[in-house]
Amino acid sequence: MGTAPTGVVTFLFTDIEGSTRIWEQHPREMRDTLALHDGLLREGFARHSGFVFGILGDGFAVAFSSPADAIEAAEIGRAHV
């Protein structure tokens, strides 16, 4: 997971839009997809020295020591959409 950055910090917050409705309509598929989603994002966060400081439902709160690392981590998640 890395260590908490200090000094000037960049925050990245993620969320799956409409996930409550999707859970209600497709619970089995959502469970499997969410496991894949979480794995991909955690891998991207770790690769770019992200520090996950919060998880709420399907959303992550992550701190990075540089904006470039946050953007690159976000791009990993976006590439798999």
Helices and strands as residue ranges (DSSP letters): E 10-13, H 19-25, H 27-47, E 51-56, E 59-64, H 67-79
